[in-house]
Amino acid sequence: MSGDRKRTDAGSATVWLVGLLLLVTLAATAALGVAGAVAARHRAESAADLAALAAAGRLLLDPGEACAHAASIASAQGATLRACIIRADASEDSVEVEVTVPAPGGLVPGLPPARARSRAGPVTAPM
């Protein structure tokens, strides 16, 4: 009877090990997905900051090209310029941009793109 008992327990460690490995793999995939989303968000914030600063700097020289310059800077950062608003009134000359950075889709499909908004200004002429 003790021989039968040993046979029924044989291989249970393998099942537990496979289950544990699947759990670790799932946790690692989730952690990498979160890390990719955070990295995309930081890239979007950096691209928005740089694009807003570039547009604000161009605003004094050529106001008509400020948003085009912001788009080229955002594109160089791997982002897409979604909106560029120039406020050119007497109290506040500023540029507000919104950019989109694609999420790393290879790891976790279905993540939305990272978006960020930044504002630069007021812009004043150098003294």
Secondary structure, DSSP 8 states (H G I E B T S, - for coil): -HHHHHHHHTTHHHHHHHHHHHHHHHHHHHHHHHHHHHHHHHHHHHHHHHHHHHHHHHHHH-GGGHHHHHHHHHHHTT-EEEEEEEEESSS-EEEEEEEEE---TTTSTT---EEEEEEE-------
